[in-house]
Amino acid sequence: MGIISFLEENMLSCQWKQLGMDCMGCGMQRSIIYILKGEFVNAFFMYPAIYTLIGMFVYLGFHLKFSFKNGHRILLYLFIINIIIILTNYIIKIN
């Protein structure tokens, strides 16, 4: 059993989905699985913020290691961009 099939069989359940609603994180687990499978376009369409989130966390790791001069400011901008993408996607999904 590979890691991808293990992840597909053991995805976390969403409490919002059980109530019949989408949440702002719906699709993130499936998007990560798509990335692991190499299906990058499907990953984007499943959860559009996936690549900016990955970029933000990678930059955060480098900033924590190397302490960039304006790293906190760049992280703030990346955070705001991610929030905008997530909210926009959520609004589009619920309409």
PAGUDREN-281785 format. One line per field, with one value per residue (C-alpha): residue in three letters; residue number from 1; x, y, z; chain. Coordinates in pm, whole numbers, always signed. Last residue first. Example, Ala and Ser with C-alpha at 12.3 -4.5 7.8 and 13.67 -1.06 7.14 Angstrom:
// PAGUDREN-281785
code c(SER | ALA)
pos c(2 | 1)
c1 c(+1367 | +1230)
c2 c(-106 | -450)
c3 c(+714 | +780)
unit c(A | A)
//
This chain:
// PAGUDREN-281785
code c(ASN | ILE | LYS | ILE | ILE | TYR | ASN | THR | LEU | ILE | ILE | ILE | ILE | ASN | ILE | ILE | PHE | LEU | TYR | LEU | LEU | ILE | ARG | HIS | GLY | ASN | LYS | PHE | SER | PHE | LYS | LEU | HIS | PHE | GLY | LEU | TYR | VAL | PHE | MET | GLY | ILE | LEU | THR | TYR | ILE | ALA | PRO | TYR | MET | PHE | PHE | ALA | ASN | VAL | PHE | GLU | GLY | LYS | LEU | ILE | TYR | ILE | ILE | SER | ARG | GLN | MET | GLY | CYS | GLY | MET | CYS | ASP | MET | GLY | LEU | GLN | LYS | TRP | GLN | CYS | SER | LEU | MET | ASN | GLU | GLU | LEU | PHE | SER | ILE | ILE | GLY | MET)
pos c(95 | 94 | 93 | 92 | 91 | 90 | 89 | 88 | 87 | 86 | 85 | 84 | 83 | 82 | 81 | 80 | 79 | 78 | 77 | 76 | 75 | 74 | 73 | 72 | 71 | 70 | 69 | 68 | 67 | 66 | 65 | 64 | 63 | 62 | 61 | 60 | 59 | 58 | 57 | 56 | 55 | 54 | 53 | 52 | 51 | 50 | 49 | 48 | 47 | 46 | 45 | 44 | 43 | 42 | 41 | 40 | 39 | 38 | 37 | 36 | 35 | 34 | 33 | 32 | 31 | 30 | 29 | 28 | 27 | 26 | 25 | 24 | 23 | 22 | 21 | 20 | 19 | 18 | 17 | 16 | 15 | 14 | 13 | 12 | 11 | 10 | 9 | 8 | 7 | 6 | 5 | 4 | 3 | 2 | 1)
c1 c(-2302 | -2135 | -1836 | -1766 | -1772 | -1536 | -1292 | -1286 | -1234 | -945 | -777 | -808 | -683 | -387 | -293 | -316 | -87 | +163 | +163 | +220 | +496 | +668 | +651 | +790 | +1071 | +1193 | +1548 | +1544 | +1587 | +1782 | +1612 | +1279 | +1265 | +1346 | +1066 | +823 | +913 | +825 | +502 | +406 | +490 | +282 | -8 | +31 | +25 | -280 | -489 | -687 | -825 | -972 | -898 | -534 | -489 | -649 | -390 | -105 | -193 | +146 | -5 | +139 | -10 | -350 | -329 | -257 | -563 | -778 | -677 | -739 | -1079 | -1290 | -1077 | -1314 | -1605 | -1880 | -2221 | -2446 | -2408 | -2181 | -1982 | -1923 | -1787 | -1531 | -1396 | -1022 | -896 | -793 | -852 | -704 | -408 | -328 | -366 | -117 | +128 | +148 | +0)
c2 c(+3085 | +2888 | +2790 | +3142 | +3285 | +3012 | +3067 | +3440 | +3381 | +3138 | +3361 | +3673 | +3488 | +3354 | +3699 | +3838 | +3564 | +3621 | +3993 | +3924 | +3677 | +3942 | +4188 | +3934 | +3849 | +4206 | +4140 | +3764 | +3546 | +3255 | +2949 | +3102 | +3291 | +2977 | +2786 | +3075 | +3089 | +2721 | +2781 | +3074 | +2889 | +2589 | +2821 | +3000 | +2663 | +2529 | +2847 | +2725 | +2412 | +2144 | +2344 | +2389 | +2023 | +1920 | +2131 | +1976 | +1610 | +1474 | +1208 | +1382 | +1708 | +1541 | +1408 | +1759 | +1886 | +1612 | +1726 | +2093 | +2038 | +2195 | +2437 | +2734 | +2515 | +2365 | +2300 | +1995 | +1960 | +1658 | +1873 | +2126 | +1855 | +1758 | +1405 | +1346 | +1145 | +788 | +593 | +858 | +910 | +536 | +519 | +803 | +661 | +331 | +0)
c3 c(-508 | -227 | -439 | -575 | -223 | -103 | -389 | -322 | +50 | -8 | -268 | -51 | +258 | +63 | -67 | +288 | +421 | +141 | +219 | +591 | +508 | +295 | +587 | +832 | +594 | +567 | +692 | +632 | +940 | +784 | +937 | +1036 | +706 | +509 | +682 | +637 | +266 | +232 | +424 | +202 | -118 | -12 | +70 | -265 | -440 | -258 | -283 | -585 | -411 | -641 | -955 | -854 | -765 | -1096 | -1277 | -1077 | -1132 | -1025 | -798 | -490 | -618 | -662 | -306 | -181 | -370 | -220 | +127 | +43 | -119 | +152 | +354 | +337 | +443 | +232 | +384 | +420 | +798 | +746 | +504 | +784 | +1014 | +752 | +765 | +759 | +465 | +544 | +221 | -8 | +226 | +232 | -148 | -183 | +70 | -107 | +0)
unit c(A | A | A | A | A | A | A | A | A | A | A | A | A | A | A | A | A | A | A | A | A | A | A | A | A | A | A | A | A | A | A | A | A | A | A | A | A | A | A | A | A | A | A | A | A | A | A | A | A | A | A | A | A | A | A | A | A | A | A | A | A | A | A | A | A | A | A | A | A | A | A | A | A | A | A | A | A | A | A | A | A | A | A | A | A | A | A | A | A | A | A | A | A | A | A)
//
